[in-house]
Amino acid sequence: MLHYAIVCLVIALIAAVFGFGGIAASAVGIAKILFYVFVIMAVITFVLSLLKKG
């Protein structure tokens, strides 16, 4: 999922360079959402692994 967030960020940067503001804004929005979902899932997995070992 982090891979998809990075891909969306790269697409946003390329779109911004070529002047496609709307596409760049949507790609950045998607990248932000995917990044936050990735962080939340990583934290949940970390906590669950600590609980399973303890």
ROFIMI-449660 format. One record per residue (C-alpha): x, y, z; residue in one letter; residue number from 1; chain. Coordinates in pm, whole numbers, plus 32768, in hexadecimal, padded with zeros to 4 digits. Layout:
BEGIN
> x	y	z	rest	nr	kette
> X	Y	Z	a	NUM	A
...
This chain:
BEGIN
> x	y	z	rest	nr	kette
> 8000	8000	8000	m	1	A
> 8123	80E8	8042	l	2	A
> 8192	809B	7EDF	h	3	A
> 8047	811E	7E57	y	4	A
> 8065	825B	7F27	a	5	A
> 81BF	829B	7E99	i	6	A
> 8143	8257	7D37	v	7	A
> 8027	8351	7D63	c	8	A
> 811C	844F	7DEB	l	9	A
> 81FF	8423	7CBD	v	10	A
> 80D5	8447	7BD3	i	11	A
> 8075	8586	7C8B	a	12	A
> 81D3	8613	7C67	l	13	A
> 81DF	85C5	7AF3	i	14	A
> 8085	865A	7AC0	a	15	A
> 80EA	8793	7B7E	a	16	A
> 8220	87BE	7AA5	v	17	A
> 814E	87AD	796A	f	18	A
> 8048	889C	79F6	g	19	A
> 7F24	87B3	7A33	f	20	A
> 7EB5	8848	7B7E	g	21	A
> 7D73	8784	7BA8	g	22	A
> 7E16	8635	7B68	i	23	A
> 7F37	868B	7C4D	a	24	A
> 7E4C	86EF	7D67	a	25	A
> 7D84	85AD	7D4C	s	26	A
> 7EBC	84D6	7D40	a	27	A
> 7F46	8582	7E76	v	28	A
> 7DFB	8548	7F27	g	29	A
> 7E00	83D8	7ED0	i	30	A
> 7F6C	83BA	7F3D	a	31	A
> 7F1C	845B	808E	k	32	A
> 7DF7	8372	80CC	i	33	A
> 7EBF	823B	8070	l	34	A
> 7FE2	82AB	8149	f	35	A
> 7F05	82E1	827A	y	36	A
> 7E59	8191	8246	v	37	A
> 7FB1	80EE	822E	f	38	A
> 8026	8194	8371	v	39	A
> 7EEA	812D	842C	i	40	A
> 7F07	7FC5	83B5	m	41	A
> 8079	7FBB	8412	a	42	A
> 8031	8039	8572	v	43	A
> 7F14	7F3F	85A0	i	44	A
> 7FF0	7E22	8529	t	45	A
> 8108	7E8F	8612	f	46	A
> 8021	7EA2	873F	v	47	A
> 7F84	7D51	86F1	l	48	A
> 80DA	7CAE	86D0	s	49	A
> 813E	7D3B	8823	l	50	A
> 7FFF	7CB6	88C1	l	51	A
> 802D	7B5F	8824	k	52	A
> 8190	7B3E	88AB	k	53	A
> 8135	7BC0	8A04	g	54	A
